[in-house]
Amino acid sequence: MKKVLLLTLTIMGLSASAQNSMTPEMLWSLGRVSTLGITKDGKNIVYRVSIPNVAENKSDAKFYTIPLTGGTATEVKEYKALLADKYVSPDGKLYLTSKEIKVEKVYGSDYYKDLDKSTVQIYDGLDYRHWDTWSSGLHNHVGFTPVADKDNFTDIMPDEPYDSPQKPFGGEEDYAWSPDGKSIIYVSKKKSGTAYATSTDTNIYEYNLATKKTTNLTPNNPGYDTNPGYSPQGDLTWLQMKRDGYEADKNDIIVRFKGMEINLTAGWDGTVDSFMWSADGKKVYFLAPIDGTKQLFEVNFPGLTKIAVTVTQITNGDFDVNTIVGFSGNTVIAERADMNHATEIYSYDLKKKTWKQLTSVNNAAYAKIGLSKTEKRYVTTTDGKKMLVWVVLPPNFDAKKKYPTLLYCQGGPQSALTQFYSFRWNFQLMAAQGYIVVAPNRRGMPGHGVEWNEAISKDWGGQVMNDYLSAIDAVAKEPYVDTKRLGAVGASYGGYSVFYLAGIHNNRFKTFIAHDGVFNLQSMYGTTEEVFFTNWDSGGPYWEKDNAVAQKTYGQFNPVNMVEKWNTPILVVQGGVDFRVPIGQGQEAFQAAQLRGIKSRFLYFPDENHWVLKPQNALVWQREYFKWLKETL
């Protein structure tokens, strides 16, 4: 009898242990996996695991290898020698790199050498600040060094006030050797000042080492040309958007073959995130959002034959395929995540159509907690469309209970709402605190066709707001939703959405949280650094009185014009060095709420940009987020 009782208690203890809840502290203890490549011998994967060090307010990284077939991971101290270095030229003599070069005068001391303690900054055009950094006259320049003397840098963009890699997020995808090693190709937007801030016209350039001449390879395309690379046969391949100023345009795969430009995805109703050629050069594999997830696709390469170009979706499921690492025979190595699991490395058998998890960095942590359940629903919108809505339910969900429910408003505005795993807007964490999360793929989301994706531009406060309300109203009909405890939360355009909904929600919501949200579209136009974005999405400047689209945006669609209807508690979060949605947006919103006597709080991060990246700040964010919900919902 005692043995049976002991066994029962042990099982109960294990069950209870397995059902602990995700906490902010646990979230910020998880390992963050990123793949560095496949080893030169083709047998192992090299990857990094970054773990936040909250006490030191930084992240610590370790490096590992693991066989492509799976098995035991091995920590390595030096990993670079294991990987082929794509920056070494084909003949092994030169090393491709980049360096910040002082090109422009900015500071008072640059102009007046006798005033070396001057702190003034002088600008003659826009692009005087970008993302979270003021321009100092330094620009990223591509160049090369002898392999034997990496301090001897030759700049292939001398005196040019342009960047490659592109700031702020450009990296190794912005430059490469040509297959014969005679040229360097690189991406740059060769505009400066106000022209730079109002355009998305990046081009792909070729620098010939022998002649020292630079040629623009994409002069006729006015939009983004990015991610240049080569097929196994040596054909230049890149991603292209057609329209200048439209950062969320359809992204297509372009191949230059025998002097002809072939758009492989022109007839496909979607947008490409990234691509990789098959080893035989007959196919291009790519990643793209589709129906609330991100999946692997392939498109055949017909050359100049009459064979039809066909796009085929390879993978399917409630997860995101985030990175194509490489191939091993019929196996694709990729990074994968979902709303319950941070990124891990997987292999996918193209013939058997089966997945195998290779790394298990966070398996032990997830085994200790109850996982949330994600449901895919389709809601009919006010204009009769079918809209995908993700509904995330708390662990140990009981349909007989009533739960407070959060409408999640995605940013972008044209970024995909898929099975992503965020370390800030983490649905698993929200659900673990007892909240249902409603996350609609409203107008403006890629993955539902180009028309759906484009429908939000110049219509920020239009149909998309009906989409939000359609989603929360549909889910709120469920008996387990506490309709007296609904909240709306979001960042960036999602923060704008919260500010806008605060003026039109007709008492649906009991609380709001807006992070780095656009509050006043006029002052946003006057202070944001990428003016091409506001020009496109707002329809133009606010001073164009004869521009009906712009006037509707700055009038009817402007949250600042609806503050008199605000009546609900609101938490306003703002980064101090966010130049995309500058600090005044959060200040104006908080001040309006305070002066109207509305319960409100201002959470200000002076050293964070559009995101919250420092571990201790991130934990404060999470604690204040749930503290606010506990107070107001």
N, C-alpha and C positions, 0 to 999 in steps of 0.2 A: 504493500500500500504506500509506504514511504517512497519507494522507487518511482511509482507511478506519479505521485504528487510532485516529486522532485523533477521528473521529466516534464510534467505539465507546466510547472513554474519556469523551467528552462526555456521551453518553447514560447511561453508567454513573454518571457524576457527578451528572447531573440526577436519576436514579432514587434514588441514595443521599440526595441533598439532600431529595427529596420524602418520604423515609421516616424523618426524624428523629422522635424521640419527644416527646410532650407532657411538659413539666416544670412544677413548681410556679411557677417564675419566668415561664414563658411564659403559664401560666394567668392569672397576676396582672398580665399586660401587655395582656390582651385588652380591647377596648372594650366597654362595657356600654351597650346601646342601649335607650332608652325614648322612646316617642312622646309628644309634647306636644299634638298635634292637627292638624287640617286647616285650612289658611289660609282666611281669610274669602272669598277669591275662588274657593275650591273647586278650586284647581289644584295645590297643593303640600302636602306633609306637613312639619311641623316636628318635629324630634327632637333629643334630647340624646345625646351619647356621653360617658360617664364613663370615664376611664382611671386606674387606681390609680397614684399617685405613691409608690412604695415608699420612696424616699429621704426624702421629706417626711412619710411616713406619713399620707397623705390621698389624696383623689381629685381629679383635675382634670376639668373639664367643658367641652365645646365644643358649639355649637348649629349645626344645619344645616337646610336645606330641600332637598327632592327632589321632582320632579314625581310626581303620582299614577300616571302612566303609566310611570314609570321614567326613568332618565337620569343626569345628572351631579348630584352633591350639591354644594351651595353653602354655605359657612360663613357664618353671620350673627352679628353682635355683639348686636343688639337684635331679639328675636323676638316680644315680647309684643304689639306693635302689629299683627303679622301675623295674630293669632288673635282670634276673637270672645271677649270677656271675659264669661263667664257670671255673674260676680259683680256686673256692672253691672245695675241694675234695668231692666225693659223701657222705662221712660220716660227712662232715661239719667241720672237725678238722684242715685241712691243707690248705694253700693258695699257689697256684702255681704262680711263678713270675720269673723274671730274673734280673740280676745285672751285671754291669761291674766289672771285677776282674783284678787286675794287675798280669800278669802271666810272662811276658818276660821283660828282661832288654833291654832298648833302649837308654836312655840318658847317657851322660858322667857321670852324678851324680849317675846313677844307678850302674855303675861299680866302680867309684872312689868317695867314700863318702866324701873325703877331698876336692873335687872340686865341691861343691854344686852350684856354679854359672856357671858351664859349660853348654853350649847350644847344644853341638854336639849330633848328633843322629847316632847310629851305627847299621848296618843291615848286616846280613849274607845271606839273600835270598830276593827274590822278595816278593810281597805283603807288601812292606814297605810303600805304600800309596794306598788308595782305594777310588774311587769316588771323594771325595773332602777333605779327611782327611789323614794326615800322621799317621802311626802306632805309638802308644805310649806305646805299651805293654799291653794295656787293651783289654780284650775280654769279649763279652757277654756270660754269663753262666746261664743256667736254674737252678732253685733251688726251695725250698719251705720254708715256715715259718709256725709256729702255727698261726691259725686265731686270737688267742688272743694276739699274740706277733709278729707282722709283721716285727720287727727289728731283729729278731733272724733267720737269713738266713742260710739255709743249702745248700751248693753248691754240685750239683750232677755231676759236671765236674771238680773236684779239680785238679789244676795244669795243666789243658789241654790248650794248646795254640790255641784253636778252638772257634768258635762262634756259639751260638744259643740264640736268634734269629740271623739269618744270616745278616751280614753287606753287603751293607748299608741299604737295604730295608726290611729286615725280620721283622715280627711282630707277632701278636697273632696267625697267621696261622702256626707258626713254633713249637708250643708245646701244649700239652693237657694231661688231665688225661685219663687213661684207664677207661672203663665203670665201672669196679669194684673198682676203686680207689687204686688198689694195685701197679700200675705202672705209670710212666710218659713217654710219648713218645715225642720225639723231633727230629728236623731236624738239621743236622750239616755236614759241609764238613771237615772231620777230616784229613786235610792236612795243612801244614804250609809252609811259605816261597815260593820258586819257584814252588814247587809242587802245592800249593794252586792257584797260579796265572795262571797255565797252565791246570787246570782241572775244570770240572763241576760236579764231582762225589760227590754230597751230598747223604747222606743216612738217613734213619729213624732209630732212636735208641730207645730202651726201657730200662728204669731204674727201677729195682724192689726195692721197698722201704724196703722190709723185708731182702733180701739178699745183698742189696746195689751193685748188679751186673748190668752191662750195656751190652745189647746185640744188635748187629747190625741186624736189621730186613730185610735189603735189600742189603746184601753183594755182590750179583751176578749181580747187575745192575750197569754198569759203568757211567751212566749219571745222570741227576737230578732225585731225589726222593723228593717230596715236598708235602705240604698241607695235612698232615695226619689227619684223622678223623675216626669216626666209624659209621657204619650203626645202625639203631634202634635195630638190633639183635646182635650188638657187633662185627661186622666184620670190620677189619682194611681196610681202603680205602685211596688211595692217588693218586697223579698225578705223572706220570713217563715219562721221556725222555730216550731213549735207548743209545744214543751215547755220549761218553765222549768228552768234548770240544765243543759240538754243542749246543749253548744256545737257538737256535730257532728250535730245533728238534720237531717232532710231539709229542704233550703232550696228554697222554692217561689216562683214569680212570682205576685204578687197584683195585680189591677187593680180599682180602685174605679170602677164604671161605673153611673151613674144610681142611686147609693145602694146598689148591690149590690157585694159583694166576690166577684170571680171568681178562683178559683185555676186558673191556666192549666196548671200542671204536676202537679196533684193525682194524676192517673191515670198519670203517667209514673214508672217505677221508677228514679229517679236523683235527684241533688241539683245545684242550680244554683250556679255560681260568680259570674257576672255577666251582665248583659243590656243590650240596646239595642233601641229600637223602630225599625222600618222607617220610611222617610220618609212613607209613605202611611197609617201607623197600622193596617195590616191584619195585621202580623206582629210578633212579638218574636223577635229573635235572641239566643241565649245561649250561654255556654260551660259545659261540664261534663265531668268525667272519665268515660271510657268505655273499658273493656277495656285498661287500662294506658296510655292516652293521654288528652289533653284536646282535645276537638273542638268545632266550631261546630254548633249546632242552631238550628232555628226552630220556633215554635209559632204557629198562626193565632189570631187574636182574633175570636171570633164575636159579641161583644157579648151581647145577650140573645136571640139567635136560637137555633134548634134545631140549627144546624150543629155538628157534632162538633168538639171540640178535638183537634188532631192534632200530636204532636211528631215532627219529622223530623230525622234526623242529616244534616247538609249535607256535612261534610268527613270524610275517613277517611285514615289512614296512620300510619306510625310517627314521629309528631311531636306536639308540643303547640301548640295555638293558645292563646296566653296572654292576649291583649287584643284586643278589638274596638275599633279606632280610629274607624272611621266608614265611610260609604258614598259611592260615586260611580257613579251609575247602577246597573248590574248588578254592580258590583264592590265587594267588601268589602276594606277595608284592615285588616290585623291584624298582630300580632306573633306570631312563630313560633320554636320552638326544638326541638332534639332532643338526645340524649345525646352527639352528636359536635359540636354547633354551638350556640354561645350565641345569644341572641335577635337576630333581624334583622326588618326590616319587609317584609311581603309584601302582594301583592294577590291576591284570589281571585275569579275570574269565576264568578258564580252560574249562568250559563247553560252555559258551556263546561266548568265544573267543573275549571278549571286554575289552577295557582299561578304567580305570577311574583315572583321575589325582587327587591325594590326597593333595599334597602341591602346593602352588602357590606363592612361595617366590618372583619370578621375573616377575609375570604376569603383574603387573602395569607398570614396566619399559618397557617391550616389547610392551605394548599397545600404547606407545608413539612414536614408531618408525616404519618405513616401514621395512618389513622383506624381506630378499633375497629369491630368488627362486633357489632351487637346482634341477638339472636335471641329471638323470642317462642315460649315453650313452654307446654304445659299439663300439669300434674302432678296425679295423682290423690291426694287427701288421705286421711287415715286414716278419715274419715267418708264417703268415696266422692264427694267433690265434685271438680270440675275447677278448678284454681287456675292462673292465669297466672303465669309466672315469666320475668322478663327475664334473659337470659344475655349478658354482655358479654365478648367475646373480644379478646385483645390484637391490635394491628396485626401484620400478617404472620403471623397464626396458622398454626401447623403442627400438624395433628391427630396427627402421629407423635410429638410431644414431650409431656412432662408439665408441667403448670403448677400453681403454688400457686393456691388458690382461696379467695375471700372470700365469706362469706354476709353480705349487707348487710341490716340490720334497720332499717326505716323508723320514723320518729318519728310523733308525732301524739297519740294512736295512730291517729286516723281522718283521716289526710292521704293524699292520693292518691300512689301511686308510679307516675309516668308517665314520659314522655320528657323529664323536666326536665333543665336544665343548671345544676348547682350549682357555686359557686366554692369550696366546701369538700368536700362529698361528691361529688366529680367522678369519675364512672365512667370517662370517657375517660382521665383522668390515671392512675387505678388500673390500667387495662388497659395503658396505655403503659409502666408499670413492670413488666409481665410477669405481672400477676395476672388470672385469670378472676374476674368478679364475678357472683354469683348474687343476684338481687333479686326476691324473691317478693311477689306481691300477696296477702299473707296476710289472714286474717280482720281486718276493721276498715277495709279499703280502700274508699273510694267508687269508683264506676265499674263495680261488679259487682252492683248492686241494693241496695236499702235493707236487706234482711235480712242480707246479707253484711257490709255496713258496720256494722250495729249489733251484730254477734255478738261483738265484742271487749269491749264495756262489761260490767263486773262479771265478766269472765272473762279477765283479763290473762295469767294463767299456765296457761290451759286449752288449748282447741283450737288457738289461735294458735301455741303452742309446737310442737305437732305439725305445723302447717303449715310452720314454719321447717325442721324436721328432715326433713319430706317433700321439701321443695325441695332441700336440700343433698344428701340421700341419693340423689335421682333423678339429679341432675347428676353426682354423684360416681361413678356407674356408667360414665360415659364414660371411655374409655381414656386421654384426654389430661388428666384431672384427677389430680393427685398427692394421693391420699387421706391421705398422711402429712403433708401441708402444707395443712391447712384452717384458716381463721381466721373469726371472727365479729366484726363491727364495727357500730356504730350510735350514734345520739344521741337524747336525750330518752326517749321510750318505747323507741326502739331501744337506748338505753343500758340501760334496764331489762331489755330482752330479753337483752342480753349478760350482765348480772349473773345473770339467771335461768338462761340456758343454761349458764352456768359451773357450776351445781349439778346439771344433769340431762343433760349432753351425752354421758356415758359414753365419754369420751376421743375423741370425734370430732375435736375442735378442738385445735390446737396453740398458738393464741394468741387473745387477746381485746383489743378496744379499745372502751371505753365513754366517750362524751362527754356530760356533763350528764345522766347517767342517774339514774333513780329506784332507789335501793338499799334504803331502809328505808321502807316504806309508812306506818308509824306516824309517824315524824318528818317525813315528807313532808306528811302531813295537818296536822301541827302548825306547819308553817313556810311552805308555799306560799301565794301571795297570792290565787289564784282558787279559793276553797274549793268553789264550785259544781262545778268539774271533778272534784275528788276525791270529793265527795259522790255524784256521778252514777256515775263509773267504778268507784269502790271499793265502792259500795253503802251508804255512810254512814260515821259516825265509828267509830273502832276501839274505843271504850268501850261500844258497844251490844252487850252480851254475848248478848242474845237475838236479834240480827240475824244470821241464818245466812249470808247473802250477804257481809256485811261481815267476819264472823269468818273465812270462807274466804279472803277477799282478804288480810287482815292476817296470816293464818296460813299456809295452803298456798301462796298466790301471792306471798309476801313473800321477795325474794332474801336478806334478812338472815338468814332462818331456815335457809338452805341452805349457809352459808359453810363448814361442816365438810366439805362435799363438793368444795370448790374445790381444784383441783390443777394449774392451768394459768396461765402468765404472763398478766398483764393490765395494760394501760395505761389509767389513769383520767384523764380530762380534765375540768376544771371551770372555769367562769367565776365570778369573784368577786362580780359584781353580777347574777347570775342569781337572781331571786326566784321564778321559776316552779318551777325545780328547784334549791333553794338549796344553798349551798356544803357544808353538812353531809352531803349525799348522797354527794358525791365523797370527802369526808374519811373518812366511815365506811367506804366500800368500800376505799379505799387502806389505811387502818389495819388493816382485817381481813386483807387480803392480806399486808401486811408482817408482822403478828404470827403469821400462819400459815406464814411462811417462803417465800411464793410470790414468784417474780420479778415485780416490779411497779414502776411509775413513776407519779408524780403530776405531771401537766402542768397548772399553775395559771395562769390569766389573770386577774389581779386587777381589770382595768378592762374586761372583756368580760362581756356578759350571756349569754343562752341561745345566742347566736351568736358568731362571731369575725369582727369587722367591720374592724378596723384592718389595713392591708396588711402591716405587718411582723409583727404577731401571726399573721396568716393564713399567712404564709410559714413562720414557726416551726412552726405547727401542721402544715403539710404535710411539712416536713422531719422533724419528730419522728414523725409518723405512719409514714412510709416507713422511717425509721431503726428504729423498733420492729419493723416487719414483717421487716426485714432481719435483725435480731437474733434474732427468735423464730420466724420461719417459713421 
